[in-house]
Amino acid sequence: MPAYIFYPYLAGGSGLTFEAVELTDDAAAMAQAVKVLAAHSSAAEVEIWRDDELIHRQRREAGPLGDSGLRPRLSADGRSESC
């Protein structure tokens, strides 16, 4: 099975971390990219690499608050805090 590396990035382009996973094919890697974005809520996008080739760039879907898909955090008393 091929090894894929997933690189989640913040909206400004800074890398957060990476995940290396063996998957059956590119379609499975694209499904995994959605899971990586869900696991890294501050990431705006994730790149998928196989060997030295960029396979796909998955961007977070835009939410009602804009393109980032980020939501404001609420404090214990329900007030909004900046992210």
Phi and psi in degrees as GROMACS dihedral restraints (atoms count N, CA, C in turn):
[ dihedral_restraints ]
;  ai    aj    ak    al  type     phi  dphi    fc
    3     4     5     6     1   -72.4    20    10
    4     5     6     7     1   150.6    20    10
    6     7     8     9     1   -96.9    20    10
    7     8     9    10     1   133.7    20    10
    9    10    11    12     1  -117.2    20    10
   10    11    12    13     1   143.2    20    10
   12    13    14    15     1  -117.0    20    10
   13    14    15    16     1   130.0    20    10
   15    16    17    18     1  -109.4    20    10
   16    17    18    19     1   125.2    20    10
   18    19    20    21     1  -116.1    20    10
   19    20    21    22     1   102.7    20    10
   21    22    23    24     1   -78.3    20    10
   22    23    24    25     1   141.2    20    10
   24    25    26    27     1  -126.5    20    10
   25    26    27    28     1   145.1    20    10
   27    28    29    30     1   -71.3    20    10
   28    29    30    31     1   166.8    20    10
   30    31    32    33     1   -57.5    20    10
   31    32    33    34     1   -33.1    20    10
   33    34    35    36     1   -79.5    20    10
   34    35    36    37     1    -4.1    20    10
   36    37    38    39     1   100.4    20    10
   37    38    39    40     1    -3.9    20    10
   39    40    41    42     1   -73.4    20    10
   40    41    42    43     1   137.5    20    10
   42    43    44    45     1   -80.2    20    10
   43    44    45    46     1   141.2    20    10
   45    46    47    48     1   -93.3    20    10
   46    47    48    49     1   -49.8    20    10
   48    49    50    51     1  -170.7    20    10
   49    50    51    52     1  -166.4    20    10
   51    52    53    54     1  -149.3    20    10
   52    53    54    55     1   158.3    20    10
   54    55    56    57     1  -131.9    20    10
   55    56    57    58     1   131.1    20    10
   57    58    59    60     1  -109.5    20    10
   58    59    60    61     1   127.1    20    10
   60    61    62    63     1  -140.2    20    10
   61    62    63    64     1   138.1    20    10
   63    64    65    66     1   -88.6    20    10
   64    65    66    67     1   126.4    20    10
   66    67    68    69     1  -134.3    20    10
   67    68    69    70     1   163.0    20    10
   69    70    71    72     1   -70.7    20    10
   70    71    72    73     1   -37.2    20    10
   72    73    74    75     1  -163.1    20    10
   73    74    75    76     1  -179.3    20    10
   75    76    77    78     1   -63.8    20    10
   76    77    78    79     1   -35.2    20    10
   78    79    80    81     1   -63.3    20    10
   79    80    81    82     1   -41.0    20    10
   81    82    83    84     1   -65.5    20    10
   82    83    84    85     1   -34.4    20    10
   84    85    86    87     1   -67.0    20    10
   85    86    87    88     1   -38.4    20    10
   87    88    89    90     1   -68.0    20    10
   88    89    90    91     1   -35.7    20    10
   90    91    92    93     1   -66.8    20    10
   91    92    93    94     1   -38.0    20    10
   93    94    95    96     1   -66.1    20    10
   94    95    96    97     1   -32.8    20    10
   96    97    98    99     1   -59.8    20    10
   97    98    99   100     1   -38.3    20    10
   99   100   101   102     1   -63.6    20    10
  100   101   102   103     1   -39.7    20    10
  102   103   104   105     1   -67.2    20    10
  103   104   105   106     1   -37.8    20    10
  105   106   107   108     1   -64.5    20    10
  106   107   108   109     1   -43.2    20    10
  108   109   110   111     1   -61.9    20    10
  109   110   111   112     1   -38.8    20    10
  111   112   113   114     1   -66.1    20    10
  112   113   114   115     1   -35.8    20    10
  114   115   116   117     1   -75.6    20    10
  115   116   117   118     1   -24.7    20    10
  117   118   119   120     1  -116.4    20    10
  118   119   120   121     1    82.1    20    10
  120   121   122   123     1   -63.2    20    10
  121   122   123   124     1   -20.7    20    10
  123   124   125   126     1   -87.4    20    10
  124   125   126   127     1    -6.6    20    10
  126   127   128   129     1   -77.4    20    10
  127   128   129   130     1   138.8    20    10
  129   130   131   132     1   -94.0    20    10
  130   131   132   133     1   -25.1    20    10
  132   133   134   135     1  -158.0    20    10
  133   134   135   136     1   165.2    20    10
  135   136   137   138     1  -136.7    20    10
  136   137   138   139     1   136.1    20    10
  138   139   140   141     1   -99.1    20    10
  139   140   141   142     1   143.3    20    10
  141   142   143   144     1  -113.1    20    10
  142   143   144   145     1   124.7    20    10
  144   145   146   147     1  -120.7    20    10
  145   146   147   148     1   139.1    20    10
  147   148   149   150     1  -124.8    20    10
  148   149   150   151     1   119.8    20    10
  150   151   152   153     1    56.5    20    10
  151   152   153   154     1  -123.7    20    10
  153   154   155   156     1  -105.0    20    10
  154   155   156   157     1    22.7    20    10
  156   157   158   159     1  -118.3    20    10
  157   158   159   160     1   128.3    20    10
  159   160   161   162     1   -74.0    20    10
  160   161   162   163     1   118.0    20    10
  162   163   164   165     1   -87.6    20    10
  163   164   165   166     1   -42.8    20    10
  165   166   167   168     1  -165.4    20    10
  166   167   168   169     1   151.0    20    10
  168   169   170   171     1  -120.8    20    10
  169   170   171   172     1   116.2    20    10
  171   172   173   174     1  -102.6    20    10
  172   173   174   175     1   117.2    20    10
  174   175   176   177     1   -94.0    20    10
  175   176   177   178     1   148.4    20    10
  177   178   179   180     1   -66.4    20    10
  178   179   180   181     1   137.4    20    10
  180   181   182   183     1   -66.6    20    10
  181   182   183   184     1   142.7    20    10
  183   184   185   186     1   -67.7    20    10
  184   185   186   187     1   136.2    20    10
  186   187   188   189     1  -103.2    20    10
  187   188   189   190     1  -175.1    20    10
  189   190   191   192     1   -67.6    20    10
  190   191   192   193     1   -13.9    20    10
  192   193   194   195     1   -98.8    20    10
  193   194   195   196     1     8.0    20    10
  195   196   197   198     1   126.7    20    10
  196   197   198   199     1  -170.1    20    10
  198   199   200   201     1   -71.2    20    10
  199   200   201   202     1   -22.0    20    10
  201   202   203   204     1   -73.8    20    10
  202   203   204   205     1   -26.5    20    10
  204   205   206   207     1    76.9    20    10
  205   206   207   208     1     3.6    20    10
  207   208   209   210     1   -83.8    20    10
  208   209   210   211     1   150.5    20    10
  210   211   212   213     1  -117.6    20    10
  211   212   213   214     1   146.8    20    10
  213   214   215   216     1   -67.4    20    10
  214   215   216   217     1   144.6    20    10
  216   217   218   219     1   -84.8    20    10
  217   218   219   220     1   148.0    20    10
  219   220   221   222     1  -110.1    20    10
  220   221   222   223     1   139.5    20    10
  222   223   224   225     1   -76.3    20    10
  223   224   225   226     1   175.7    20    10
  225   226   227   228     1   -59.2    20    10
  226   227   228   229     1   -29.4    20    10
  228   229   230   231     1   -93.2    20    10
  229   230   231   232     1    10.3    20    10
  231   232   233   234     1    88.6    20    10
  232   233   234   235     1     2.3    20    10
  234   235   236   237     1   -82.6    20    10
  235   236   237   238     1   148.2    20    10
  237   238   239   240     1   -75.9    20    10
  238   239   240   241     1   140.2    20    10
  240   241   242   243     1  -117.8    20    10
  241   242   243   244     1   153.5    20    10
  243   244   245   246     1   -73.7    20    10
  244   245   246   247     1   149.0    20    10
